[in-house]
Amino acid sequence: MTRHIFKLVWNRKRSTGLIFVEILICFLVLCSVLGAGVHYLGQWRSPRGFESENVWVTYIGGADFYRADDEEMAVMRQQVAALIRDVRSLPDVEEVGISFNVPYSNSAWISSTRIDGRSVSVSATQLTPEVMGVLGIELLTGRWVEDTDAALSYTPVVITRNLARDLFRTDSPLGKNMPQFDEEGQLQEPGEGDVISRVVGVTDDYRHFGELGDTPYVTFSGVDLQNGDDIPEEMLIRVRPGTTAAFEEILVETMQNVVPNWSYDTQLLDQSRHRHIMGRIGPLIISAVIAAFLIIMVGLGLVGVLWQSVTRRTGELGLRRALGASSRSVRYQILGELWALTTCAVVLGTVVMIQLPLFGASFGASWSVIAGGLTLATLVIYGFVTFCGLYPTWLATRVKPATALQYE
């Protein structure tokens, strides 16, 4: 029976070609939208590695750290230290620190290293030790960076678990130097005057781009408020639970009293989180709405084409009924032809989607995401075409045997 149905579909390829194209387009659109949904769902379920609740972020403006000379830099370091001290003294503040590349800021310092012969990107973050407590970053082994680390002959770094696993495999990374490579990717020993980064701790994975971002390799190093040239312009402040929005006015006033010629843009980290999430899923929602309208239009067209096909085949269907075919068998014949056509479209669409990663056009999607999108799209498309075929198949079962005589 299945072979007979596919043969009927092939013999009617001229009339069913439009239906095939519509189903194929719907399937490809569903694969794209549902695949993106699977990707974001997987990202959402992975831990962020930090906490955003009860955390405020203050962006310091007007402090030109990058163009200041040594004397001006020394004054600015003292001013930043005074800001931290006075903010920490506020009644509602539990902890405060400064950091580059705060969560949800869409900024990162990118360096590179090599793992298994391939070049990978590593996000570097400088911070004061207090930021670890502000964000609730979990230390798995070793120690945090400390204020006294500036006196060491090397740069202590804390790395994330994924970087420790892929870079050092089963060996403990503690006390080991971060590898250095030449321009050709060959491992080299540090030269005289080279900055040596040595691992002193390992944290859980840290996804500073948020729930919907990837899980990057990250290294943490300390900020030298005594003699350093790199001073972050972002201050992270953890407040007590239940602190109201009135805290913002108190915070800004306190900071202006310390350094009045700087500006301070203060907001809750959860507000940045909300904007970041909407910026990621907003395009997906728009795409889903457009896809829904497209599928609805295709569904209406599909019902119309099937209805016309059934009308043209009234003689054939009436003759089948006259030969003893039941309404159920006629119904399954029409649906079977539609399912066979859908199967052809799904097979072709699957081949197209599988080719994308092979040609580097997968837009960062993994094989598991593509497989999840294909699976969901297949289930949805079969349910969709079955729903669209209900009314035309009902019309087919209403054909009386005597009706066939009108077409003889």
C-alpha positions as CSV (number, residue, x, y, z in Angstrom):
1,M,0.0,0.0,0.0
2,T,2.8,2.4,0.9
3,R,4.5,1.7,-2.5
4,H,1.2,2.3,-4.3
5,I,0.7,5.7,-2.5
6,F,4.2,6.9,-3.4
7,K,3.5,5.8,-7.0
8,L,0.3,7.8,-7.0
9,V,2.2,10.9,-5.7
10,W,4.8,10.5,-8.4
11,N,2.2,10.1,-11.2
12,R,0.6,13.4,-10.0
13,K,3.9,15.3,-9.6
14,R,2.7,18.1,-11.8
15,S,-0.4,18.8,-9.6
16,T,1.4,18.1,-6.3
17,G,4.5,20.1,-7.1
18,L,3.1,23.2,-5.5
19,I,2.1,21.4,-2.3
20,F,5.6,19.9,-2.1
21,V,7.3,23.3,-2.4
22,E,5.0,24.8,0.3
23,I,5.7,21.9,2.7
24,L,9.4,22.1,2.0
25,I,9.5,25.9,2.7
26,C,7.5,25.4,5.9
27,F,9.8,22.7,7.1
28,L,13.0,24.8,6.5
29,V,11.5,27.8,8.3
30,L,10.4,25.6,11.2
31,C,13.9,24.0,11.4
32,S,15.5,27.5,11.6
33,V,13.1,28.9,14.3
34,L,12.8,25.7,16.4
35,G,16.6,25.1,16.1
36,A,17.2,28.6,17.5
37,G,14.7,27.9,20.2
38,V,16.5,24.7,21.1
39,H,19.8,26.5,21.2
40,Y,18.6,29.2,23.5
41,L,16.8,26.7,25.8
42,G,20.0,24.8,26.2
43,Q,21.9,28.0,27.0
44,W,19.3,29.1,29.5
45,R,19.5,25.8,31.4
46,S,23.3,26.1,31.8
47,P,24.5,27.8,35.0
48,R,25.7,31.4,34.6
49,G,28.5,31.1,37.1
50,F,27.5,34.3,38.9
51,E,24.6,36.0,40.7
52,S,22.9,39.2,39.5
53,E,20.3,39.7,42.3
54,N,20.8,42.6,44.6
55,V,23.8,43.9,42.6
56,W,24.2,47.4,41.4
57,V,26.6,48.6,38.6
58,T,28.0,52.1,38.5
59,Y,29.8,53.3,35.3
60,I,32.3,56.0,36.1
61,G,32.5,58.7,33.5
62,G,34.9,61.7,33.0
63,A,37.9,59.8,34.3
64,D,40.4,59.5,31.4
65,F,42.4,56.6,32.7
66,Y,43.9,55.9,29.3
67,R,45.5,59.3,28.6
68,A,46.6,60.3,32.1
69,D,50.3,60.6,32.8
70,D,51.9,59.0,35.8
71,E,51.1,61.8,38.2
72,E,47.5,62.1,37.2
73,M,47.2,58.3,37.3
74,A,48.4,58.2,40.9
75,V,45.8,60.7,41.9
76,M,43.1,58.8,40.1
77,R,44.0,55.6,41.8
78,Q,43.6,57.3,45.1
79,Q,40.3,58.7,44.1
80,V,39.0,55.2,43.0
81,A,40.2,53.8,46.3
82,A,38.4,56.5,48.2
83,L,35.2,55.8,46.2
84,I,35.4,52.1,47.1
85,R,36.0,52.9,50.8
86,D,33.1,55.4,51.1
87,V,30.6,53.3,49.2
88,R,31.5,50.2,51.3
89,S,30.7,52.3,54.4
90,L,27.1,52.8,53.4
91,P,24.6,50.9,55.6
92,D,23.0,48.9,52.8
93,V,26.2,47.8,51.1
94,E,27.6,44.3,51.8
95,E,30.5,44.4,49.4
96,V,32.0,46.5,46.6
97,G,34.7,46.1,44.0
98,I,35.7,47.3,40.5
99,S,36.1,45.2,37.4
100,F,36.5,45.3,33.6
101,N,33.9,43.6,31.4
102,V,31.0,43.4,34.0
103,P,28.3,40.9,33.2
104,Y,25.8,41.8,30.4
105,S,28.1,44.6,29.2
106,N,28.8,43.0,25.8
107,S,32.5,43.9,26.2
108,A,35.4,41.6,26.5
109,W,39.2,41.6,26.3
110,I,40.1,38.7,24.1
111,S,43.4,36.9,24.0
112,S,44.2,33.6,22.4
113,T,45.9,30.3,23.2
114,R,46.0,26.9,21.5
115,I,44.2,23.7,22.5
116,D,44.9,20.5,20.6
117,G,46.6,22.5,17.9
118,R,43.7,24.9,17.3
119,S,43.6,28.6,18.2
120,V,40.9,29.5,20.8
121,S,39.8,32.8,22.2
122,V,40.1,33.5,25.9
123,S,38.2,36.3,27.6
124,A,40.5,38.1,30.1
125,T,38.9,40.0,33.1
126,Q,40.7,42.2,35.6
127,L,39.0,42.8,38.9
128,T,39.6,43.4,42.6
129,P,39.2,40.3,44.9
130,E,35.9,41.7,46.3
131,V,34.1,41.3,43.0
132,M,34.2,37.5,43.4
133,G,32.0,38.0,46.5
134,V,29.8,40.6,44.9
135,L,28.9,38.3,42.0
136,G,29.0,35.1,44.1
137,I,31.6,33.4,41.8
138,E,32.4,30.0,43.1
139,L,36.0,29.0,43.7
140,L,36.5,25.3,43.0
141,T,40.1,24.9,44.0
142,G,43.1,27.1,44.8
143,R,42.8,30.8,45.9
144,W,41.5,34.1,44.6
145,V,43.7,36.9,43.3
146,E,44.8,39.1,46.2
147,D,45.8,42.8,46.6
148,T,49.3,41.7,47.5
149,D,49.8,39.8,44.2
150,A,51.3,42.9,42.6
151,A,54.6,42.2,44.4
152,L,55.0,38.8,42.8
153,S,57.3,38.1,39.9
154,Y,54.5,36.6,37.9
155,T,50.9,37.5,37.2
156,P,48.5,35.2,39.2
157,V,45.4,34.2,37.3
158,V,42.3,32.3,38.2
159,I,40.8,30.3,35.2
160,T,37.4,28.8,34.6
161,R,36.8,25.1,34.8
162,N,36.3,24.6,31.1
163,L,39.7,26.2,30.3
164,A,41.5,24.2,33.0
165,R,39.9,21.0,31.7
166,D,40.7,21.5,28.0
167,L,44.1,23.1,28.6
168,F,45.6,20.9,31.3
169,R,43.4,17.8,30.8
170,T,43.6,15.6,34.0
171,D,46.5,17.4,35.5
172,S,46.0,20.0,38.3
173,P,46.5,23.5,36.8
174,L,47.5,25.0,40.1
175,G,51.0,26.4,40.0
176,K,51.4,25.9,36.2
177,N,52.1,28.7,33.8
178,M,49.7,29.5,31.0
179,P,51.3,28.3,27.8
180,Q,52.8,30.7,25.3
181,F,53.0,30.1,21.6
182,D,54.9,31.7,18.7
183,E,53.3,33.1,15.5
184,E,53.4,29.6,14.0
185,G,51.5,28.1,16.9
186,Q,54.5,26.3,18.4
187,L,54.9,26.1,22.2
188,Q,57.7,28.3,23.4
189,E,59.4,29.1,26.7
190,P,58.9,32.5,28.2
191,G,61.6,35.0,27.2
192,E,63.3,37.5,29.4
193,G,60.9,40.3,30.1
194,D,57.8,38.3,29.1
195,V,54.9,38.5,31.4
196,I,54.3,35.1,33.0
197,S,50.7,34.2,34.0
198,R,50.5,31.4,36.6
199,V,47.3,29.6,37.6
200,V,46.5,30.0,41.3
201,G,42.8,29.0,41.3
202,V,40.0,27.5,39.3
203,T,36.4,28.7,39.3
204,D,33.2,27.4,37.9
205,D,32.4,28.4,34.3
206,Y,31.7,32.1,34.0
207,R,29.2,33.2,31.3
208,H,29.5,37.0,31.6
209,F,27.4,37.4,28.4
210,G,24.5,35.9,30.4
211,E,22.0,33.1,30.1
212,L,21.7,33.2,26.3
213,G,25.4,33.6,25.6
214,D,28.1,31.0,25.0
215,T,30.4,29.6,27.7
216,P,33.8,31.2,27.0
217,Y,37.2,30.4,28.3
218,V,37.9,33.1,31.0
219,T,40.9,34.2,33.0
220,F,40.7,36.5,36.0
221,S,43.6,38.7,37.1
222,G,43.9,41.4,39.8
223,V,43.7,45.2,39.6
224,D,46.6,47.0,41.1
225,L,45.3,50.0,42.8
226,Q,48.7,50.9,44.1
227,N,50.8,51.1,40.9
228,G,48.7,49.8,38.1
229,D,48.0,51.6,34.8
230,D,44.7,49.8,34.1
231,I,41.9,51.0,36.3
232,P,38.3,49.7,35.6
233,E,35.6,52.3,35.2
234,E,32.9,49.8,36.4
235,M,32.0,49.4,40.0
236,L,30.0,46.4,41.3
237,I,28.1,46.8,44.5
238,R,26.2,44.1,46.4
239,V,23.4,45.4,48.7
240,R,21.4,43.8,51.4
241,P,18.2,42.0,50.2
242,G,15.2,44.4,50.3
243,T,17.2,47.5,49.5
244,T,14.9,49.9,47.7
245,A,15.5,52.0,44.6
246,A,16.1,55.0,46.9
247,F,19.6,53.6,47.4
248,E,20.6,54.8,43.9
249,E,20.2,58.5,45.0
250,I,22.2,57.9,48.2
251,L,24.9,56.0,46.2
252,V,25.3,58.7,43.6
253,E,25.4,61.5,46.2
254,T,28.1,59.7,48.1
255,M,30.3,59.2,45.1
256,Q,29.8,62.8,44.0
257,N,31.0,64.0,47.4
258,V,34.2,62.0,46.9
259,V,35.0,63.0,43.3
260,P,32.5,65.7,42.1
261,N,34.0,66.1,38.7
262,W,33.2,62.6,37.6
263,S,29.8,61.3,36.4
264,Y,28.1,58.1,37.6
265,D,25.6,56.0,35.7
266,T,24.1,53.6,38.2
267,Q,21.7,50.8,37.5
268,L,20.7,47.3,38.8
269,L,22.5,44.5,37.2
270,D,19.1,42.7,36.8
271,Q,18.0,45.6,34.6
272,S,21.0,45.0,32.3
273,R,20.1,41.4,32.3
274,H,16.6,42.1,31.2
275,R,17.7,44.3,28.3
276,H,20.4,41.8,27.3
277,I,17.9,38.9,27.2
278,M,15.3,40.9,25.2
279,G,18.1,41.9,22.8
280,R,18.8,38.2,22.2
281,I,15.3,36.8,22.1
282,G,13.6,39.8,20.5
283,P,14.8,38.8,16.9
284,L,13.8,35.2,17.6
285,I,10.3,36.3,18.7
286,I,9.9,38.5,15.5
287,S,11.1,35.6,13.4
288,A,8.7,33.2,15.1
289,V,5.8,35.6,14.5
290,I,6.7,36.0,10.8
291,A,7.1,32.2,10.5
292,A,3.7,31.7,12.1
293,F,2.0,34.0,9.6
294,L,3.9,32.3,6.7
295,I,2.8,28.9,7.9
296,I,-0.8,30.0,8.3
297,M,-0.8,31.4,4.8
298,V,0.7,28.1,3.5
299,G,-1.9,26.2,5.5
300,L,-4.7,28.1,3.9
301,G,-3.2,27.5,0.5
302,L,-2.6,23.8,1.3
303,V,-6.3,23.3,2.2
304,G,-7.4,25.0,-1.0
305,V,-5.1,22.9,-3.2
306,L,-6.2,19.7,-1.5
307,W,-9.8,20.6,-1.7
308,Q,-9.4,21.3,-5.5
309,S,-7.6,18.0,-5.9
310,V,-10.3,16.1,-4.1
311,T,-13.0,17.8,-6.3
312,R,-11.2,16.8,-9.5
313,R,-10.9,13.2,-8.3
314,T,-14.6,12.8,-7.5
315,G,-15.0,10.1,-10.2
316,E,-12.1,8.1,-8.9
317,L,-13.2,8.3,-5.3
318,G,-16.8,7.5,-6.2
319,L,-15.7,4.5,-8.2
320,R,-13.6,3.3,-5.2
321,R,-16.6,3.6,-3.0
322,A,-18.7,1.7,-5.6
323,L,-16.2,-1.1,-5.5
324,G,-16.6,-1.5,-1.8
325,A,-14.0,0.8,-0.3
326,S,-14.9,2.2,3.1
327,S,-14.9,5.8,4.1
328,R,-11.9,5.1,6.4
329,S,-9.8,3.6,3.5
330,V,-10.6,6.6,1.3
331,R,-9.6,8.9,4.2
332,Y,-6.3,7.1,4.7
333,Q,-5.6,7.2,1.0
334,I,-5.8,11.0,0.8
335,L,-3.9,11.4,4.1
336,G,-1.4,8.8,3.0
337,E,-0.6,10.7,-0.2
338,L,-0.2,13.9,1.8
339,W,2.1,12.1,4.3
340,A,4.1,10.6,1.4
341,L,4.6,14.1,-0.1
342,T,5.6,15.4,3.3
343,T,8.1,12.7,3.8
344,C,9.8,13.6,0.5
345,A,9.9,17.3,1.6
346,V,11.3,16.4,5.0
347,V,14.0,14.2,3.5
348,L,15.1,16.9,1.1
349,G,14.9,19.6,3.9
350,T,16.9,17.4,6.2
351,V,19.6,16.9,3.5
352,V,19.8,20.7,3.1
353,M,20.0,21.4,6.9
354,I,22.7,18.7,7.3
355,Q,24.9,20.4,4.6
356,L,25.1,23.7,6.5
357,P,27.7,22.6,9.1
358,L,29.7,20.8,6.5
359,F,30.1,24.1,4.5
360,G,30.6,26.3,7.6
361,A,27.2,28.0,7.4
362,S,25.7,26.7,10.6
363,F,25.9,30.1,12.3
364,G,27.5,28.5,15.4
365,A,24.9,25.9,15.9
366,S,26.1,22.5,17.1
367,W,25.0,19.2,15.7
368,S,22.8,18.6,18.7
369,V,20.9,21.9,18.1
370,I,20.5,21.0,14.4
371,A,19.2,17.5,15.3
372,G,16.8,19.0,17.9
373,G,15.5,21.5,15.4
374,L,15.0,18.8,12.7
375,T,13.2,16.5,15.2
376,L,10.8,19.2,16.4
377,A,10.2,20.5,12.8
378,T,9.4,17.0,11.6
379,L,6.9,16.5,14.4
380,V,5.3,19.9,13.8
381,I,5.1,19.6,10.0
382,Y,3.4,16.2,10.1
383,G,0.9,17.4,12.6
384,F,0.4,20.6,10.5
385,V,-0.2,18.8,7.2
386,T,-2.5,16.3,8.9
387,F,-4.6,19.2,10.3
388,C,-4.7,20.9,6.9
389,G,-5.8,17.6,5.3
390,L,-8.7,16.9,7.7
391,Y,-11.4,18.9,5.8
392,P,-10.4,17.8,2.3
393,T,-10.3,14.1,3.4
394,W,-13.7,14.6,5.0
395,L,-15.0,15.8,1.6
396,A,-13.5,12.8,0.0
397,T,-15.4,10.4,2.3
398,R,-18.7,12.2,1.5
399,V,-18.5,11.2,-2.2
400,K,-21.3,8.7,-3.0
401,P,-20.8,5.8,-5.3
402,A,-23.6,7.1,-7.6
403,T,-21.6,10.3,-8.0
404,A,-19.0,8.5,-10.1
405,L,-21.7,7.9,-12.8
406,Q,-21.7,11.7,-13.5
407,Y,-18.1,11.5,-14.7
408,E,-18.5,8.4,-17.1
